[in-house]
Amino acid sequence: MKIRLLIILFIFIAIPFFANGQTVAVKPIKILLVPGHDDQSPGAIYGNIREADMTLSLASEIYNILKKDKRYEVHITRNWKGYTKEFSDYFSNQKGDILSFKEEAKKIIKEKIINGTFVSKTTVSHVSVSPNVSLHLYGINKWANDHKMDLVLHIHFNDYPRNNKWEIGKYKGYTVYVPDKQLVNAKESKNIGNKIFEQLANKYPVSNLKEESVGVVEDQKLIALGARGTLEKSVNSILVEYGYIYQKIFRVTKTRHQAYKDMASLTINGISAYFK
């Protein structure tokens, strides 16, 4: 009886992995990590600390962990030498196509706004980006579509206008930005965003800036989230502001680097909770 039960159990386990006598490969979950900013556009600055370095440190922690997990196929846009060759070449060789991709998206969304099928709105005000940064962000969206990414995770640290780079601002806490519900990749992106938000809430405070205090914020203006419909429905995208750059935890090297490890672990827990 026991032998019969074991045989039946084996058959039920084996069936999903075999078809016509061949092993069925399980496709890896494709994730692209985008550490915000770069050496030409370093982002927020507090004292001698640059956002571009912080985002790369945290992205590298996440990358190194996911890279060891065979369930994931993980990519990253830049390392400590600059943009990886794949992305550097893509931005250069595909510049014309990226600009056409951007302009076509602008044209389509403009028509939708005019005919009333898309309502333009601003949730949180963001700093305008330079043409070069815009090229990179739209290029990343096009690359993510071309390579059928399951998740694009943009990593940032927040800031608020201050009189000088050593001044400590009054806001603190993290925020998870997800696509506005009118964008085609909104639904599942928000579900992933909620999972990451729940994990970060175990250790860190939510932003106390009024517009961000809900924790998970829908946004249609951020290029990273697929502004103007530039990300396909299957390409989920999240942008996490992990905290304000001048917060006490980031001002000291030891606690800052421990935060990278903790935030990486919690972020991966959120990703795993969604993808099971």
TORKE-398327 format. One record per residue (C-alpha): residue in three letters; x, y, z; residue number from 1. Coordinates in steps of 0.1 Angstrom, whole numbers, plus 5000, padded with zeros to 4 digits. Example, Ala and Ser with C-alpha at 12.3 -4.5 7.8 and 13.67 -1.06 7.14 Angstrom:
TORKE-398327
<site drenkol="ALA" xx="5123" yy="4955" zz="5078" ketor="1"/>
<site drenkol="SER" xx="5137" yy="4989" zz="5071" ketor="2"/>
//
This chain:
TORKE-398327
<site drenkol="MET" xx="5000" yy="5000" zz="5000" ketor="1"/>
<site drenkol="LYS" xx="5028" yy="5024" zz="5009" ketor="2"/>
<site drenkol="ILE" xx="5047" yy="5016" zz="4977" ketor="3"/>
<site drenkol="ARG" xx="5015" yy="5023" zz="4957" ketor="4"/>
<site drenkol="LEU" xx="5010" yy="5057" zz="4974" ketor="5"/>
<site drenkol="LEU" xx="5046" yy="5066" zz="4968" ketor="6"/>
<site drenkol="ILE" xx="5043" yy="5058" zz="4931" ketor="7"/>
<site drenkol="ILE" xx="5011" yy="5079" zz="4928" ketor="8"/>
<site drenkol="LEU" xx="5028" yy="5108" zz="4946" ketor="9"/>
<site drenkol="PHE" xx="5058" yy="5106" zz="4922" ketor="10"/>
<site drenkol="ILE" xx="5035" yy="5107" zz="4892" ketor="11"/>
<site drenkol="PHE" xx="5017" yy="5139" zz="4905" ketor="12"/>
<site drenkol="ILE" xx="5051" yy="5155" zz="4912" ketor="13"/>
<site drenkol="ALA" xx="5066" yy="5146" zz="4879" ketor="14"/>
<site drenkol="ILE" xx="5037" yy="5155" zz="4855" ketor="15"/>
<site drenkol="PRO" xx="5043" yy="5193" zz="4857" ketor="16"/>
<site drenkol="PHE" xx="5080" yy="5188" zz="4847" ketor="17"/>
<site drenkol="PHE" xx="5076" yy="5165" zz="4818" ketor="18"/>
<site drenkol="ALA" xx="5058" yy="5169" zz="4784" ketor="19"/>
<site drenkol="ASN" xx="5061" yy="5144" zz="4755" ketor="20"/>
<site drenkol="GLY" xx="5090" yy="5127" zz="4773" ketor="21"/>
<site drenkol="GLN" xx="5110" yy="5160" zz="4777" ketor="22"/>
<site drenkol="THR" xx="5117" yy="5180" zz="4808" ketor="23"/>
<site drenkol="VAL" xx="5098" yy="5213" zz="4808" ketor="24"/>
<site drenkol="ALA" xx="5121" yy="5242" zz="4817" ketor="25"/>
<site drenkol="VAL" xx="5109" yy="5266" zz="4843" ketor="26"/>
<site drenkol="LYS" xx="5115" yy="5302" zz="4831" ketor="27"/>
<site drenkol="PRO" xx="5134" yy="5324" zz="4855" ketor="28"/>
<site drenkol="ILE" xx="5118" yy="5356" zz="4867" ketor="29"/>
<site drenkol="LYS" xx="5136" yy="5385" zz="4849" ketor="30"/>
<site drenkol="ILE" xx="5145" yy="5414" zz="4871" ketor="31"/>
<site drenkol="LEU" xx="5162" yy="5446" zz="4862" ketor="32"/>
<site drenkol="LEU" xx="5178" yy="5467" zz="4890" ketor="33"/>
<site drenkol="VAL" xx="5182" yy="5504" zz="4882" ketor="34"/>
<site drenkol="PRO" xx="5204" yy="5523" zz="4908" ketor="35"/>
<site drenkol="GLY" xx="5192" yy="5558" zz="4905" ketor="36"/>
<site drenkol="HIS" xx="5214" yy="5586" zz="4890" ketor="37"/>
<site drenkol="ASP" xx="5250" yy="5583" zz="4880" ketor="38"/>
<site drenkol="ASP" xx="5283" yy="5602" zz="4881" ketor="39"/>
<site drenkol="GLN" xx="5271" yy="5629" zz="4857" ketor="40"/>
<site drenkol="SER" xx="5238" yy="5633" zz="4876" ketor="41"/>
<site drenkol="PRO" xx="5245" yy="5623" zz="4912" ketor="42"/>
<site drenkol="GLY" xx="5211" yy="5632" zz="4926" ketor="43"/>
<site drenkol="ALA" xx="5206" yy="5642" zz="4962" ketor="44"/>
<site drenkol="ILE" xx="5237" yy="5652" zz="4983" ketor="45"/>
<site drenkol="TYR" xx="5242" yy="5654" zz="5020" ketor="46"/>
<site drenkol="GLY" xx="5277" yy="5665" zz="5031" ketor="47"/>
<site drenkol="ASN" xx="5300" yy="5642" zz="5012" ketor="48"/>
<site drenkol="ILE" xx="5273" yy="5615" zz="5006" ketor="49"/>
<site drenkol="ARG" xx="5259" yy="5612" zz="4971" ketor="50"/>
<site drenkol="GLU" xx="5226" yy="5595" zz="4962" ketor="51"/>
<site drenkol="ALA" xx="5242" yy="5579" zz="4932" ketor="52"/>
<site drenkol="ASP" xx="5267" yy="5560" zz="4954" ketor="53"/>
<site drenkol="MET" xx="5240" yy="5550" zz="4979" ketor="54"/>
<site drenkol="THR" xx="5217" yy="5537" zz="4953" ketor="55"/>
<site drenkol="LEU" xx="5245" yy="5516" zz="4937" ketor="56"/>
<site drenkol="SER" xx="5255" yy="5502" zz="4971" ketor="57"/>
<site drenkol="LEU" xx="5220" yy="5491" zz="4979" ketor="58"/>
<site drenkol="ALA" xx="5214" yy="5478" zz="4943" ketor="59"/>
<site drenkol="SER" xx="5246" yy="5458" zz="4945" ketor="60"/>
<site drenkol="GLU" xx="5235" yy="5442" zz="4977" ketor="61"/>
<site drenkol="ILE" xx="5202" yy="5431" zz="4961" ketor="62"/>
<site drenkol="TYR" xx="5220" yy="5420" zz="4929" ketor="63"/>
<site drenkol="ASN" xx="5245" yy="5398" zz="4947" ketor="64"/>
<site drenkol="ILE" xx="5218" yy="5380" zz="4966" ketor="65"/>
<site drenkol="LEU" xx="5194" yy="5375" zz="4937" ketor="66"/>
<site drenkol="LYS" xx="5223" yy="5364" zz="4914" ketor="67"/>
<site drenkol="LYS" xx="5228" yy="5333" zz="4936" ketor="68"/>
<site drenkol="ASP" xx="5191" yy="5323" zz="4933" ketor="69"/>
<site drenkol="LYS" xx="5184" yy="5303" zz="4902" ketor="70"/>
<site drenkol="ARG" xx="5147" yy="5313" zz="4902" ketor="71"/>
<site drenkol="TYR" xx="5159" yy="5348" zz="4890" ketor="72"/>
<site drenkol="GLU" xx="5176" yy="5362" zz="4860" ketor="73"/>
<site drenkol="VAL" xx="5189" yy="5395" zz="4873" ketor="74"/>
<site drenkol="HIS" xx="5203" yy="5425" zz="4855" ketor="75"/>
<site drenkol="ILE" xx="5217" yy="5458" zz="4867" ketor="76"/>
<site drenkol="THR" xx="5222" yy="5490" zz="4847" ketor="77"/>
<site drenkol="ARG" xx="5255" yy="5502" zz="4862" ketor="78"/>
<site drenkol="ASN" xx="5284" yy="5492" zz="4885" ketor="79"/>
<site drenkol="TRP" xx="5312" yy="5511" zz="4901" ketor="80"/>
<site drenkol="LYS" xx="5329" yy="5517" zz="4867" ketor="81"/>
<site drenkol="GLY" xx="5298" yy="5533" zz="4852" ketor="82"/>
<site drenkol="TYR" xx="5270" yy="5519" zz="4830" ketor="83"/>
<site drenkol="THR" xx="5275" yy="5483" zz="4821" ketor="84"/>
<site drenkol="LYS" xx="5287" yy="5477" zz="4786" ketor="85"/>
<site drenkol="GLU" xx="5253" yy="5463" zz="4776" ketor="86"/>
<site drenkol="PHE" xx="5235" yy="5495" zz="4786" ketor="87"/>
<site drenkol="SER" xx="5263" yy="5519" zz="4776" ketor="88"/>
<site drenkol="ASP" xx="5262" yy="5504" zz="4741" ketor="89"/>
<site drenkol="TYR" xx="5224" yy="5504" zz="4741" ketor="90"/>
<site drenkol="PHE" xx="5221" yy="5541" zz="4749" ketor="91"/>
<site drenkol="SER" xx="5247" yy="5549" zz="4722" ketor="92"/>
<site drenkol="ASN" xx="5237" yy="5525" zz="4694" ketor="93"/>
<site drenkol="GLN" xx="5200" yy="5528" zz="4699" ketor="94"/>
<site drenkol="LYS" xx="5198" yy="5566" zz="4706" ketor="95"/>
<site drenkol="GLY" xx="5178" yy="5573" zz="4675" ketor="96"/>
<site drenkol="ASP" xx="5153" yy="5545" zz="4682" ketor="97"/>
<site drenkol="ILE" xx="5150" yy="5556" zz="4718" ketor="98"/>
<site drenkol="LEU" xx="5142" yy="5592" zz="4709" ketor="99"/>
<site drenkol="SER" xx="5116" yy="5579" zz="4683" ketor="100"/>
<site drenkol="PHE" xx="5101" yy="5557" zz="4710" ketor="101"/>
<site drenkol="LYS" xx="5099" yy="5587" zz="4734" ketor="102"/>
<site drenkol="GLU" xx="5083" yy="5610" zz="4708" ketor="103"/>
<site drenkol="GLU" xx="5058" yy="5584" zz="4696" ketor="104"/>
<site drenkol="ALA" xx="5047" yy="5579" zz="4732" ketor="105"/>
<site drenkol="LYS" xx="5043" yy="5617" zz="4737" ketor="106"/>
<site drenkol="LYS" xx="5022" yy="5619" zz="4706" ketor="107"/>
<site drenkol="ILE" xx="4999" yy="5590" zz="4716" ketor="108"/>
<site drenkol="ILE" xx="4994" yy="5602" zz="4752" ketor="109"/>
<site drenkol="LYS" xx="4987" yy="5637" zz="4739" ketor="110"/>
<site drenkol="GLU" xx="4959" yy="5624" zz="4717" ketor="111"/>
<site drenkol="LYS" xx="4945" yy="5604" zz="4746" ketor="112"/>
<site drenkol="ILE" xx="4944" yy="5635" zz="4768" ketor="113"/>
<site drenkol="ILE" xx="4927" yy="5655" zz="4741" ketor="114"/>
<site drenkol="ASN" xx="4900" yy="5628" zz="4734" ketor="115"/>
<site drenkol="GLY" xx="4895" yy="5622" zz="4771" ketor="116"/>
<site drenkol="THR" xx="4906" yy="5586" zz="4774" ketor="117"/>
<site drenkol="PHE" xx="4935" yy="5596" zz="4797" ketor="118"/>
<site drenkol="VAL" xx="4933" yy="5621" zz="4825" ketor="119"/>
<site drenkol="SER" xx="4965" yy="5640" zz="4833" ketor="120"/>
<site drenkol="LYS" xx="4972" yy="5646" zz="4870" ketor="121"/>
<site drenkol="THR" xx="5001" yy="5652" zz="4894" ketor="122"/>
<site drenkol="THR" xx="5003" yy="5633" zz="4927" ketor="123"/>
<site drenkol="VAL" xx="5037" yy="5645" zz="4939" ketor="124"/>
<site drenkol="SER" xx="5059" yy="5671" zz="4923" ketor="125"/>
<site drenkol="HIS" xx="5092" yy="5658" zz="4910" ketor="126"/>
<site drenkol="VAL" xx="5123" yy="5676" zz="4898" ketor="127"/>
<site drenkol="SER" xx="5126" yy="5678" zz="4860" ketor="128"/>
<site drenkol="VAL" xx="5153" yy="5656" zz="4844" ketor="129"/>
<site drenkol="SER" xx="5179" yy="5667" zz="4819" ketor="130"/>
<site drenkol="PRO" xx="5177" yy="5655" zz="4783" ketor="131"/>
<site drenkol="ASN" xx="5205" yy="5630" zz="4789" ketor="132"/>
<site drenkol="VAL" xx="5188" yy="5615" zz="4820" ketor="133"/>
<site drenkol="SER" xx="5156" yy="5614" zz="4800" ketor="134"/>
<site drenkol="LEU" xx="5173" yy="5595" zz="4772" ketor="135"/>
<site drenkol="HIS" xx="5186" yy="5569" zz="4797" ketor="136"/>
<site drenkol="LEU" xx="5153" yy="5564" zz="4814" ketor="137"/>
<site drenkol="TYR" xx="5133" yy="5560" zz="4782" ketor="138"/>
<site drenkol="GLY" xx="5161" yy="5538" zz="4770" ketor="139"/>
<site drenkol="ILE" xx="5158" yy="5516" zz="4800" ketor="140"/>
<site drenkol="ASN" xx="5120" yy="5513" zz="4794" ketor="141"/>
<site drenkol="LYS" xx="5126" yy="5503" zz="4758" ketor="142"/>
<site drenkol="TRP" xx="5152" yy="5478" zz="4768" ketor="143"/>
<site drenkol="ALA" xx="5129" yy="5463" zz="4795" ketor="144"/>
<site drenkol="ASN" xx="5102" yy="5459" zz="4769" ketor="145"/>
<site drenkol="ASP" xx="5126" yy="5444" zz="4744" ketor="146"/>
<site drenkol="HIS" xx="5139" yy="5419" zz="4769" ketor="147"/>
<site drenkol="LYS" xx="5105" yy="5411" zz="4785" ketor="148"/>
<site drenkol="MET" xx="5114" yy="5420" zz="4821" ketor="149"/>
<site drenkol="ASP" xx="5090" yy="5408" zz="4848" ketor="150"/>
<site drenkol="LEU" xx="5101" yy="5436" zz="4872" ketor="151"/>
<site drenkol="VAL" xx="5121" yy="5468" zz="4869" ketor="152"/>
<site drenkol="LEU" xx="5131" yy="5481" zz="4903" ketor="153"/>
<site drenkol="HIS" xx="5143" yy="5517" zz="4905" ketor="154"/>
<site drenkol="ILE" xx="5163" yy="5524" zz="4937" ketor="155"/>
<site drenkol="HIS" xx="5164" yy="5560" zz="4951" ketor="156"/>
<site drenkol="PHE" xx="5169" yy="5580" zz="4982" ketor="157"/>
<site drenkol="ASN" xx="5148" yy="5611" zz="4988" ketor="158"/>
<site drenkol="ASP" xx="5156" yy="5647" zz="4994" ketor="159"/>
<site drenkol="TYR" xx="5138" yy="5680" zz="5001" ketor="160"/>
<site drenkol="PRO" xx="5151" yy="5715" zz="4993" ketor="161"/>
<site drenkol="ARG" xx="5176" yy="5727" zz="5018" ketor="162"/>
<site drenkol="ASN" xx="5198" yy="5759" zz="5021" ketor="163"/>
<site drenkol="ASN" xx="5231" yy="5739" zz="5020" ketor="164"/>
<site drenkol="LYS" xx="5242" yy="5703" zz="5017" ketor="165"/>
<site drenkol="TRP" xx="5250" yy="5699" zz="5054" ketor="166"/>
<site drenkol="GLU" xx="5215" yy="5710" zz="5065" ketor="167"/>
<site drenkol="ILE" xx="5192" yy="5683" zz="5079" ketor="168"/>
<site drenkol="GLY" xx="5157" yy="5685" zz="5065" ketor="169"/>
<site drenkol="LYS" xx="5124" yy="5679" zz="5084" ketor="170"/>
<site drenkol="TYR" xx="5111" yy="5649" zz="5064" ketor="171"/>
<site drenkol="LYS" xx="5121" yy="5613" zz="5068" ketor="172"/>
<site drenkol="GLY" xx="5108" yy="5578" zz="5058" ketor="173"/>
<site drenkol="TYR" xx="5104" yy="5556" zz="5027" ketor="174"/>
<site drenkol="THR" xx="5079" yy="5556" zz="4999" ketor="175"/>
<site drenkol="VAL" xx="5070" yy="5531" zz="4973" ketor="176"/>
<site drenkol="TYR" xx="5060" yy="5546" zz="4939" ketor="177"/>
<site drenkol="VAL" xx="5039" yy="5525" zz="4915" ketor="178"/>
<site drenkol="PRO" xx="5023" yy="5533" zz="4881" ketor="179"/>
<site drenkol="ASP" xx="4990" yy="5553" zz="4880" ketor="180"/>
<site drenkol="LYS" xx="4960" yy="5530" zz="4875" ketor="181"/>
<site drenkol="GLN" xx="4955" yy="5544" zz="4840" ketor="182"/>
<site drenkol="LEU" xx="4989" yy="5529" zz="4829" ketor="183"/>
<site drenkol="VAL" xx="4987" yy="5494" zz="4815" ketor="184"/>
<site drenkol="ASN" xx="5013" yy="5479" zz="4839" ketor="185"/>
<site drenkol="ALA" xx="4996" yy="5494" zz="4870" ketor="186"/>
<site drenkol="LYS" xx="4977" yy="5464" zz="4886" ketor="187"/>
<site drenkol="GLU" xx="5005" yy="5439" zz="4892" ketor="188"/>
<site drenkol="SER" xx="5031" yy="5466" zz="4897" ketor="189"/>
<site drenkol="LYS" xx="5010" yy="5479" zz="4926" ketor="190"/>
<site drenkol="ASN" xx="5007" yy="5443" zz="4940" ketor="191"/>
<site drenkol="ILE" xx="5045" yy="5440" zz="4940" ketor="192"/>
<site drenkol="GLY" xx="5048" yy="5475" zz="4955" ketor="193"/>
<site drenkol="ASN" xx="5025" yy="5465" zz="4983" ketor="194"/>
<site drenkol="LYS" xx="5046" yy="5435" zz="4991" ketor="195"/>
<site drenkol="ILE" xx="5078" yy="5455" zz="4993" ketor="196"/>
<site drenkol="PHE" xx="5061" yy="5482" zz="5013" ketor="197"/>
<site drenkol="GLU" xx="5049" yy="5456" zz="5039" ketor="198"/>
<site drenkol="GLN" xx="5084" yy="5442" zz="5043" ketor="199"/>
<site drenkol="LEU" xx="5101" yy="5476" zz="5047" ketor="200"/>
<site drenkol="ALA" xx="5074" yy="5486" zz="5073" ketor="201"/>
<site drenkol="ASN" xx="5088" yy="5460" zz="5096" ketor="202"/>
<site drenkol="LYS" xx="5119" yy="5481" zz="5102" ketor="203"/>
<site drenkol="TYR" xx="5115" yy="5516" zz="5088" ketor="204"/>
<site drenkol="PRO" xx="5091" yy="5546" zz="5091" ketor="205"/>
<site drenkol="VAL" xx="5069" yy="5556" zz="5062" ketor="206"/>
<site drenkol="SER" xx="5076" yy="5591" zz="5048" ketor="207"/>
<site drenkol="ASN" xx="5060" yy="5619" zz="5068" ketor="208"/>
<site drenkol="LEU" xx="5057" yy="5642" zz="5038" ketor="209"/>
<site drenkol="LYS" xx="5019" yy="5645" zz="5034" ketor="210"/>
<site drenkol="GLU" xx="5018" yy="5635" zz="4998" ketor="211"/>
<site drenkol="GLU" xx="5039" yy="5604" zz="5005" ketor="212"/>
<site drenkol="SER" xx="5024" yy="5594" zz="5038" ketor="213"/>
<site drenkol="VAL" xx="5000" yy="5568" zz="5023" ketor="214"/>
<site drenkol="GLY" xx="5032" yy="5547" zz="5017" ketor="215"/>
<site drenkol="VAL" xx="5024" yy="5533" zz="4983" ketor="216"/>
<site drenkol="VAL" xx="5019" yy="5562" zz="4959" ketor="217"/>
<site drenkol="GLU" xx="5004" yy="5560" zz="4924" ketor="218"/>
<site drenkol="ASP" xx="5022" yy="5582" zz="4899" ketor="219"/>
<site drenkol="GLN" xx="5019" yy="5588" zz="4861" ketor="220"/>
<site drenkol="LYS" xx="5047" yy="5614" zz="4856" ketor="221"/>
<site drenkol="LEU" xx="5077" yy="5593" zz="4866" ketor="222"/>
<site drenkol="ILE" xx="5094" yy="5579" zz="4834" ketor="223"/>
<site drenkol="ALA" xx="5107" yy="5550" zz="4855" ketor="224"/>
<site drenkol="LEU" xx="5071" yy="5537" zz="4861" ketor="225"/>
<site drenkol="GLY" xx="5062" yy="5539" zz="4824" ketor="226"/>
<site drenkol="ALA" xx="5051" yy="5575" zz="4819" ketor="227"/>
<site drenkol="ARG" xx="5032" yy="5580" zz="4787" ketor="228"/>
<site drenkol="GLY" xx="5026" yy="5543" zz="4784" ketor="229"/>
<site drenkol="THR" xx="5062" yy="5534" zz="4777" ketor="230"/>
<site drenkol="LEU" xx="5062" yy="5501" zz="4796" ketor="231"/>
<site drenkol="GLU" xx="5042" yy="5472" zz="4784" ketor="232"/>
<site drenkol="LYS" xx="5015" yy="5455" zz="4805" ketor="233"/>
<site drenkol="SER" xx="5037" yy="5426" zz="4815" ketor="234"/>
<site drenkol="VAL" xx="5066" yy="5448" zz="4826" ketor="235"/>
<site drenkol="ASN" xx="5060" yy="5457" zz="4862" ketor="236"/>
<site drenkol="SER" xx="5079" yy="5487" zz="4875" ketor="237"/>
<site drenkol="ILE" xx="5085" yy="5500" zz="4911" ketor="238"/>
<site drenkol="LEU" xx="5104" yy="5530" zz="4923" ketor="239"/>
<site drenkol="VAL" xx="5114" yy="5530" zz="4960" ketor="240"/>
<site drenkol="GLU" xx="5126" yy="5561" zz="4978" ketor="241"/>
<site drenkol="TYR" xx="5143" yy="5542" zz="5007" ketor="242"/>
<site drenkol="GLY" xx="5145" yy="5573" zz="5029" ketor="243"/>
<site drenkol="TYR" xx="5157" yy="5609" zz="5030" ketor="244"/>
<site drenkol="ILE" xx="5194" yy="5612" zz="5024" ketor="245"/>
<site drenkol="TYR" xx="5201" yy="5633" zz="5055" ketor="246"/>
<site drenkol="GLN" xx="5184" yy="5609" zz="5080" ketor="247"/>
<site drenkol="LYS" xx="5205" yy="5599" zz="5109" ketor="248"/>
<site drenkol="ILE" xx="5208" yy="5563" zz="5098" ketor="249"/>
<site drenkol="PHE" xx="5225" yy="5574" zz="5066" ketor="250"/>
<site drenkol="ARG" xx="5249" yy="5600" zz="5081" ketor="251"/>
<site drenkol="VAL" xx="5272" yy="5574" zz="5097" ketor="252"/>
<site drenkol="THR" xx="5291" yy="5549" zz="5075" ketor="253"/>
<site drenkol="LYS" xx="5285" yy="5519" zz="5098" ketor="254"/>
<site drenkol="THR" xx="5248" yy="5524" zz="5101" ketor="255"/>
<site drenkol="ARG" xx="5244" yy="5534" zz="5065" ketor="256"/>
<site drenkol="HIS" xx="5260" yy="5502" zz="5052" ketor="257"/>
<site drenkol="GLN" xx="5240" yy="5481" zz="5076" ketor="258"/>
<site drenkol="ALA" xx="5209" yy="5498" zz="5063" ketor="259"/>
<site drenkol="TYR" xx="5219" yy="5487" zz="5028" ketor="260"/>
<site drenkol="LYS" xx="5220" yy="5451" zz="5039" ketor="261"/>
<site drenkol="ASP" xx="5187" yy="5453" zz="5058" ketor="262"/>
<site drenkol="MET" xx="5169" yy="5471" zz="5031" ketor="263"/>
<site drenkol="ALA" xx="5182" yy="5446" zz="5005" ketor="264"/>
<site drenkol="SER" xx="5169" yy="5417" zz="5025" ketor="265"/>
<site drenkol="LEU" xx="5135" yy="5432" zz="5031" ketor="266"/>
<site drenkol="THR" xx="5131" yy="5442" zz="4995" ketor="267"/>
<site drenkol="ILE" xx="5139" yy="5407" zz="4983" ketor="268"/>
<site drenkol="ASN" xx="5115" yy="5393" zz="5009" ketor="269"/>
<site drenkol="GLY" xx="5088" yy="5415" zz="4993" ketor="270"/>
<site drenkol="ILE" xx="5097" yy="5403" zz="4958" ketor="271"/>
<site drenkol="SER" xx="5097" yy="5367" zz="4969" ketor="272"/>
<site drenkol="ALA" xx="5064" yy="5371" zz="4986" ketor="273"/>
<site drenkol="TYR" xx="5048" yy="5382" zz="4953" ketor="274"/>
<site drenkol="PHE" xx="5065" yy="5358" zz="4929" ketor="275"/>
<site drenkol="LYS" xx="5062" yy="5329" zz="4954" ketor="276"/>
//
